[in-house]
Amino acid sequence: MAVLEHIASLRHSLSSASEILVDPFSPDFQERLERWTDINREEPAAVILPSSESECLKIVQWALKSSVPFVARSGGHSEWSTIGKNGVIIDLGRYKSVEVDVKSQTAILKGSILSKEVAVALADAGLFTALGNGNTVGAIPYFLNGGASITTSITGFGADQILAARLITASGELIEVNQTHNADLLWAIRGAGQFFGLVTELTVKAYPLSALGNDRGVIWAGSFVFPLDRAGEVAAVMKDLMDNSNYATAGLLMVMAPPPTRQPSVVVAARYTGNPQDAAAAYQPLYDLKPVAAPGGEVPIQNASDARSALGAKGDFKRFGVVGLHRFDPEAFLKTVDVWKEMIAQCPDAVNSGFNFQWDSRPPRKSELNSAHSLQDIRYWQNNLIWHTDAQNRAAVDSFNDKCIAIMRGPNIVEYVDFANGRLALPFVALSTAAGGFIFDWNHTHVFNERWPPHAKFYSGQTMSTGLLLGLSGFYFLFRTCSSPAMKADSLRTATWLLCMNWIAQLSAALYPGSLPVDPEFGGGFPQAYICAFLFSLIALGFNLEARRLCHEDKRD
Ligand SMILES: Cc1cc2nc3c(=O)[nH]c(=O)nc-3n(C[C@H](O)[C@H](O)[C@H](O)COP(=O)(O)OP(=O)(O)OC[C@H]3O[C@@H](n4cnc5c(N)ncnc54)[C@H](O)[C@@H]3O)c2cc1C
């Protein structure tokens, strides 16, 4: 059955405040399809605009019952809130609000409330929270997706602010998500939230404006413009500036051709948090380079992104090319300048694109809450804005972006691949070592084998106990708290050796006179050899991945 045939059954259950748009030629329908980027934009069978949480629930339940796929849309700034004729968009544009509770320093965000609307409501109440650079970005998706903020060093990331949510699950249930109800889901939506359901409400933490380091709720914002051929000098100065955590500087080092002149330039979009008077000293090295222009001044936190509102324009082919990094490498940056020049020469329609390096001289505030957000330690980002108009150049522009990101990441995979999963291999071997003897020997083939003499059972017991002790010792060295990188490396080596010992001993047992891997009544062969080969492979894999991770951690710190 076509999607539109199901719509009739939905229509009568919604209030007059809601709307269902089905005519693709109507201006309303087309307006609702407008989005920040035209990349992969599709046309749905219908756009449904609920006006309340209960209507969101009815629509999701209807979609499930009718097997109609749907996507949610809030601010429409992603490539993902779009779907083809086989589905519908649940556009939250008519359902939105923000309620600030000054006493508990929290805010409840509903539906499609936008980032700027949240910032203004909080500032009116003397508060602020972790928000990003896009005024028209949907606040709920911003928080759910991690949320790199202009105040990350004070507040942590957007995802770190999430205290509770109300969410419609894939089975059509409206559930509470907080520390006591569905706590695992709370962990998951902090950073990976849009994959777990339609979030109707989000409760987030807020902070008094005084946490910005002044009594006016302001930050300093400015920009420094240089011709592109001075990129080398600017990069050298920026390296020192980014590494200097005495001053709370942050912002973007951008390679771009800003309007109206479209002169290829290096532009530093700079912020300073604290006393705005100190910004001049913090950015003195840039002033000393005598930029072509250097406007700047204090700005209320809720207006901090106003200067970048042109970036929120709808239409054209846009996307962000984002990757977390551990340092600023001026040499690599200069190589990306050449890539940008090549891109503009080959694809002039990409003139709005900028290759941007984002920095914060101070680390993100560490979150007290656990979350699925895996980039908690990142304060440097390559954050390219890809923006072009000619569909023919889609692949070419993307490949220049990829090239830029590959240069900034550098050739060493250890620098950017998360090896956390390697840790699982060694604990698995530790568990096998501790429990393996009991699993294979505590049965009729060994311990309860009537034909075995008591002394053989005595040694079987010794094997089980030895395995248990080695496995537990392995666990201890894998997970003990280490106070230094050297101690971590030593613990890893010790754990690995302990885990190897049991299985080396098992293989060696076949060499003793008169011994057999399996009693003839139970078969033949040497099955233990396969188990050992598997476990040794896991040990090698786990050790290598963990050693790389430690080396990576060591370099970073
Ligand atoms: C100009 C600009 C500036 C930006 N600046 C920053 C920044 O400083 N820091 C940062 O971290 N990010 C930034 N972003 C990225 C932005 O935060 C994400 O793209 C965000 O997901 C966009 O949300 P949206 O509501 O506008 O988009 P949408 O396309 O409406 O939604 C984004 C995704 O969330 C899903 N979704 C929408 N509503 C819900 C809901 N209620 N429940 C569950 N899923 C839902 C959609 O289906 C889609 O998959 C910026 C983006 C732009 C365009």
The ligand as an SDF file (V2000), in Angstrom:
LIG
                    3D

 53 58  0  0  0  0  0  0  0  0999 V2000
   26.1620   26.3410   10.3160 C   0  0  0  0  0  0  0  0  0  0  0  0
   26.3630   25.1550   11.2220 C   0  0  0  0  0  0  0  0  0  0  0  0
   27.0870   25.2890   12.3800 C   0  0  0  0  0  0  0  0  0  0  0  0
   27.2840   24.1940   13.2210 C   0  0  0  0  0  0  0  0  0  0  0  0
   28.0170   24.3610   14.3520 N   0  0  0  0  0  0  0  0  0  0  0  0
   28.2240   23.3120   15.1570 C   0  0  0  0  0  0  0  0  0  0  0  0
   29.0010   23.4540   16.3390 C   0  0  0  0  0  0  0  0  0  0  0  0
   29.5020   24.5290   16.6470 O   0  0  0  0  0  0  0  0  0  0  0  0
   29.1790   22.3590   17.1060 N   0  0  0  0  0  0  0  0  0  0  0  0
   28.6340   21.1460   16.7760 C   0  0  0  0  0  0  0  0  0  0  0  0
   28.8220   20.1820   17.5050 O   0  0  0  0  0  0  0  0  0  0  0  0
   27.9040   20.9820   15.6660 N   0  0  0  0  0  0  0  0  0  0  0  0
   27.6960   22.0260   14.8560 C   0  0  0  0  0  0  0  0  0  0  0  0
   26.9640   21.8490   13.7190 N   0  0  0  0  0  0  0  0  0  0  0  0
   26.4450   20.5180   13.4170 C   0  0  0  0  0  0  0  0  0  0  0  0
   25.0300   20.3610   13.9800 C   0  0  0  0  0  0  0  0  0  0  0  0
   25.0690   20.4340   15.3810 O   0  0  0  0  0  0  0  0  0  0  0  0
   24.4510   18.9830   13.5930 C   0  0  0  0  0  0  0  0  0  0  0  0
   24.4800   18.8200   12.2090 O   0  0  0  0  0  0  0  0  0  0  0  0
   23.0320   18.8190   14.1030 C   0  0  0  0  0  0  0  0  0  0  0  0
   22.7050   17.4470   14.0530 O   0  0  0  0  0  0  0  0  0  0  0  0
   22.0250   19.5770   13.2540 C   0  0  0  0  0  0  0  0  0  0  0  0
   20.7900   19.5440   13.8870 O   0  0  0  0  0  0  0  0  0  0  0  0
   19.4990   20.0910   13.1330 P   0  0  0  0  0  0  0  0  0  0  0  0
   18.3340   19.9000   14.0150 O   0  0  0  0  0  0  0  0  0  0  0  0
   19.7270   21.4600   12.6410 O   0  0  0  0  0  0  0  0  0  0  0  0
   19.4240   19.1260   11.8760 O   0  0  0  0  0  0  0  0  0  0  0  0
   18.3570   18.0030   11.4620 P   0  0  0  0  0  0  0  0  0  0  0  0
   18.7880   17.6050   10.0970 O   0  0  0  0  0  0  0  0  0  0  0  0
   16.9710   18.4720   11.6210 O   0  0  0  0  0  0  0  0  0  0  0  0
   18.6180   16.8370   12.4850 O   0  0  0  0  0  0  0  0  0  0  0  0
   19.8700   16.2090   12.5980 C   0  0  0  0  0  0  0  0  0  0  0  0
   19.7240   14.6970   12.8470 C   0  0  0  0  0  0  0  0  0  0  0  0
   19.0170   14.4900   14.0580 O   0  0  0  0  0  0  0  0  0  0  0  0
   17.8000   13.7620   13.8170 C   0  0  0  0  0  0  0  0  0  0  0  0
   16.7990   14.3700   14.6770 N   0  0  0  0  0  0  0  0  0  0  0  0
   16.2090   15.5730   14.5340 C   0  0  0  0  0  0  0  0  0  0  0  0
   15.4000   15.7960   15.5650 N   0  0  0  0  0  0  0  0  0  0  0  0
   15.4750   14.7230   16.3750 C   0  0  0  0  0  0  0  0  0  0  0  0
   14.8670   14.3630   17.5990 C   0  0  0  0  0  0  0  0  0  0  0  0
   14.0250   15.1780   18.2130 N   0  0  0  0  0  0  0  0  0  0  0  0
   15.1660   13.1670   18.1510 N   0  0  0  0  0  0  0  0  0  0  0  0
   16.0450   12.3310   17.5490 C   0  0  0  0  0  0  0  0  0  0  0  0
   16.6560   12.6150   16.3890 N   0  0  0  0  0  0  0  0  0  0  0  0
   16.3750   13.8050   15.8110 C   0  0  0  0  0  0  0  0  0  0  0  0
   17.5120   13.9460   12.3400 C   0  0  0  0  0  0  0  0  0  0  0  0
   16.7400   12.8800   11.8210 O   0  0  0  0  0  0  0  0  0  0  0  0
   18.9060   13.9720   11.7780 C   0  0  0  0  0  0  0  0  0  0  0  0
   19.3960   12.6600   11.6710 O   0  0  0  0  0  0  0  0  0  0  0  0
   26.7470   22.9270   12.8730 C   0  0  0  0  0  0  0  0  0  0  0  0
   26.0230   22.7880   11.6930 C   0  0  0  0  0  0  0  0  0  0  0  0
   25.8290   23.8830   10.8780 C   0  0  0  0  0  0  0  0  0  0  0  0
   25.0770   23.7050    9.6070 C   0  0  0  0  0  0  0  0  0  0  0  0
  1  2  1  0
  2  3  1  0
  2 52  2  0
  3  4  2  0
  4  5  1  0
  4 50  1  0
  5  6  2  0
  6  7  1  0
  6 13  1  0
  7  8  2  0
  7  9  1  0
  9 10  1  0
 10 11  2  0
 10 12  1  0
 12 13  2  0
 13 14  1  0
 14 15  1  0
 14 50  1  0
 15 16  1  0
 16 17  1  0
 16 18  1  0
 18 19  1  0
 18 20  1  0
 20 21  1  0
 20 22  1  0
 22 23  1  0
 23 24  1  0
 24 25  2  0
 24 26  1  0
 24 27  1  0
 27 28  1  0
 28 29  2  0
 28 30  1  0
 28 31  1  0
 31 32  1  0
 32 33  1  0
 33 34  1  0
 33 48  1  0
 34 35  1  0
 35 36  1  0
 35 46  1  0
 36 37  1  0
 36 45  1  0
 37 38  2  0
 38 39  1  0
 39 40  1  0
 39 45  2  0
 40 41  1  0
 40 42  2  0
 42 43  1  0
 43 44  2  0
 44 45  1  0
 46 47  1  0
 46 48  1  0
 48 49  1  0
 50 51  2  0
 51 52  1  0
 52 53  1  0
M  END
$$$$
